[in-house]
Amino acid sequence: MHEGFLGTAAPFAADLVLLLEIVMGVGLLAGAWFARTGRFRQHAWCQSAIVLLNLVVIALTMLPSFWAQVLPRIPLKLGRVYVALATAHATLGTVTELAAL
């Protein structure tokens, strides 16, 4: 297995997604600051760009992983913590992303 650049056993792609998600979180805070200071056009552009970028991250990294590792186990092993947490995370994330869109 190839190690990522953060010094853990996680692969490069996982490290990249983690940093990208942190940057998107900071961007959402910046968008909230735009709204609080009355810069609503900048707020709308910032938040919209981050929501769309998050949709790309979900489609390219999270969905394929869920599809391969969790979805086949849902009918029989939903009682296992790993499958239940991954399913709950996917469900809440889907609802949140759809609401943001």
N, C-alpha and C positions, 0 to 999 in steps of 0.2 A: 504494500500500500504506500502511496506517495503522501508524504506529509505536506501540510500547508505551510504558509509563511508566518503563522502566529506561534509556531513552536509547539503545537499539539499534534496528536495523531490524526486529527481531522484532515480530510483532503483539501486541496487548494480551493476547489469550488465552494466548500462549506465556509472556509475562512473568508473568501471574497463576498459571499452572501451575507455573512455576519457583519462585516464592515459596511457593506452597502445598506443593510437594514439600520445600522447605527446612524449612518449619514442621513438616511431618510427620516429617522426619528428627529434628528437635529433640524432637518428641513421643515418638518411639521411644526416644531416649536417656532421656527422663524416665521412660518405662515401664520401662526397664532399671534405672534408679535405684530405682523403686518396688520392683522384685523384689529388688534387693540389700539394701534396707532392711527387707525382710520384709513389705511392704505388697502382698500378692499379689492381693487383690481390686482395688485401684487399678491394679496392673500389668495385670491381665486386661482391665479396662475400657478403659484407655488404649490398649493394643496392639490390642484388637479394634476400637475406634473408628477408629484410624488405618488398619488394614487395610481396613475397609469404606469409609472415605473414599478410599483409594487405588483401590479397585475402581471407585468412581464416576468418579474422574479418568481411569482407564484407559478406561472405557466411553464417556465423553463426549468425550475429546480424543484419546487415543492410538489406540484401535481404528478410528475413522473415518479417521484419517490413514493408518494402515497399510493398511486395506482399499482406499483409493483410490490410494495412491501406490506401495505395495510389492507387495502380493499379486498384482496382475495381471502383474508382471514376474518373479515367482519362477520359473516353469517355464523361461523362456528366458534370463534374465539373472542367475541366481543367482551366476555367476562374477564379477559386478561388485561392487566393494567396498561401494558404497552399499546394494545390495540384500542382500548377504550379512550386513553388519553389522546392518541393520535387522531381518532375519529372525532372526539370532542373539539380538539384544536382545529381540525379541518372544517368542522361544521361552523364553529364560531368565526373562524377566519373568512369563510365563504360569505356568511351573513354580513360581516363587517365590510368586506370588500364590495359586495353588492350594494350595501347602503351608501358607501362612499361614492360609488359610480353614479 
